[in-house]
Amino acid sequence: MNVIRYIVPSILIVIAIIYLVLTFNLPESKVGNPTAAMNYPLLIGFSLLGLSIIYLINEVVRAKKEKFTAYNIFADKELTLHVVIILVLSLGYTLIFETVGFLISTLIFLTALLFLVNGKKKWILNIVVAVLFSFLSWYAFSELLGVSLP
């Protein structure tokens, strides 16, 4: 039996249980229905728990039928390097977001990501897409929707 295929559904079940425990510990509302504040979080928690259990059962059934090969993708060194670079870029984006602001941090992140995915040959396209997306999303949120962005 290949235990590795049960790791993700087991982690999701633990997260769902912790989420539900924290939801049940929410304070009661002083206005209106006392339990109204926890209805939506309970829906999310029980949905996550139910879907995670279905996922675990699905993996148990699959274990009897087929060999688990999902992690064979990490044998490809170039793909693994791309995944690590994207994770580092995402971490960098979250770290500079507050200090630099939405527009500049998104522009830097998207430019780096597009150069990683598309390569240097399409540098004009990469820069145009990054600038347009960053500016248009900032404009949509900040000006049209009135949402304050850092």
Secondary structure, DSSP 8 states (H G I E B T S, - for coil): --GGGGHHHHHHHHHHHHHHHHHHTS---SSS-TTGGGHHHHHHHHHHHHHHHHHHHHHHHHHHHS---GGGGGG-HHHHHHHHHHHHHHHHHHHHHHHH-HHHHHHHHHHHHHHHHH-STTHHHHHHHHHHHHHHHHHIIIIIS-----
